[in-house]
Amino acid sequence: MKKIDLAGIFPPIVTPFKKEEVAYDYLVENINKWNNSGLKGFVVLGSNGENVFLSEAEKIEVVKTVIKNRAKDKIIIVGSGCESARETIYLTNRLAASGAQAALIVTPFYYGGKMNDEALIKYYTVVADNAEIPVLLYNVPKFTGVNINPGVLSVLAKHPNIIGIKDSSGNVNQLGQYLNEVDDNFNILVGTAGSLLGALTLGCKGGILALANIVPEKCVEIQQLIQAGKLSEARALQLRMIPVNHATTTTYGISGLKYAMDLLGYKGGETRLPLLPLKQEEKEKIRNILVKANLKVVSTP
């Protein structure tokens, strides 16, 4: 299967809601703006897309909406990981039929105590054998409690249909270990903007970053500065973005990310229950963080 070069920045895009329903008009508006921001493409149905709250029909419609409205040079990666290999293969191929170009497959975690190296290697091998599009592994221990160690990656990176990994562990040392286990064509993408500078200087191809939902140009600029050898400028921009990233991921989560999008001219929309909206004092704190980072707040909902 054809290899895909994923060097660049991807946002794991949010799914906007209005009164519990997917706000497809908001989604289209966001895609139209992101198309012009230098992003490599879009990750649809990732963790920040509240994919676990969406029905199969909604997942397919969201993917189709993004594909219909993306700029033609944007790569579409879909989060299609389920708990069983059977369901993961089924959903991956349904989304492939809708036009997705690669699949981001999270580690199974419900039976986490049994997700040892052997189980992970078997699972991903079977999925990759049967997926109709290339596969990326998704390592996010903070959600799953399961970590893909460098030895497992070394085995799986040899599979012809496994083209990369998104690592959201925040462990830059492990990223370095990953890089030692794969060849130059393998796409290692960092999954947290707080580690972007370190990951890129080590040799990672790019990032899949929640922060890229709200300041895509800044994330792209960090990578461009590093590529141009302007490390001090990249460092300064990275440090300026760290409080913004921390607020919209670790501290306030998806609700905070969506509110920051609203403040910066995008359409975050509402979250879907059981995620709760922000309290007024939380909204003020996010607004102040954005202003302090010298970002242009264009509206104050």
Residue, then its C-alpha position, 0 to 999 in steps of 0.5 A: m500500500k502507498k506510503i504517505d508523508l505526514a510531515g507537518i501539523f494536524p489538528p485533531i478537530v473538535t466536533p461542534f454541537k448545538k443542543e446535543e446535535v452535531a453542528y455541521d454548519y460550524l464544522v464547515e466554517n472551521i474547515n474553511k478557515w483551517n484550509n488557509s492556515g498551513l496545516k498538513g491535514f485534519v484528524v477527524l474523530g480523535s479524542n478532541g472530536e468527542n468520537v466516543f460520544l458519536s454514533e456510527a452514522e454521525k461519524i460517517e457524516v462528520v468525515k464526509t463533511v470534512i472531506k467535502n469541504r477540505a482543500k484538496d491538498k489536505i490529508i484526512i486521518v480518521g480515528s477509527g479505533c474500537e475495543s475489538a479488532r473486528e469492530t475496528i476493521y469494520l469502522t476503518n473500512r467504512l470510513a475508508a469508503s467515505g474517502a479517508q486516507a489513513a486511520l488512527i487506531v487507539t490502543p484497546f484499553y477496557y481490558g487494560g490488564k491484558m493489553n500486554d506486548e503480545a496482545l498489542i502486536k497481534y491486535y495491530t497486525v490483524v487490523a493492519d492486515n485487513a484495513e483498506i487504508p494505512v494505519l497509524l498507532y495511537n498511544v495516549p496512556k493518560f486516557t487508556g492506561v496502556n503504553i506502546n513501548p519502543g519494543v512493540l513499535s519496533v515490531l509493528a513499524k515493519h508492517p507494510n501497512i503501518i505508517g506511523i504513530k501518534d504519541s501523546s504520552g508527553n514523554v520526550n525520552q520515549l519519543g527518542q527511543y521510538l526514533n531509534e527503532v524505526d527508519d526515516n520513512f516512518n511517521i512519528l508525530v507528537g500528540t501534545a503541543g507542550s512537547l512540540l519543540g523537543a519532538l521536532t528537534l529530535g527528528c519527529k515528522g510533525g504533530i497532531l495537536a489540540l492547540a492547532n484547533i485554535v492557533p494553527e498558524k502558531c503551531v505551523e510556525i514553530q515547525q517552520l522556524i525549526q526547519a529554518g534553523k531559527l531555534s531561539e525564535a521557535r523556543a520563544l514561540q513555544l514558551r508563549m504557547i505553553p500556557v495556552n496549550h495547558a489551559t485548553t487541554t490539561t486544565y479545562g479540557i475539550s470545553g476549554l478548547k471549544y471556548a478558546m476557539d469561540l474567542l479566537g474566531y472559530k466555532g467551538g460550539e457546545t460539548r455533548l453530555p456528560l462533558l459540562p460547559l465552563k463556569q463563568e470564572e473559568k471562561e474569564k481565566i481562559r480569556n486572560i490566558l489568551v490575551k496574555a499570550n498576545l492572541k487576538v480575541v475577536s469575540t467574547p461570548 
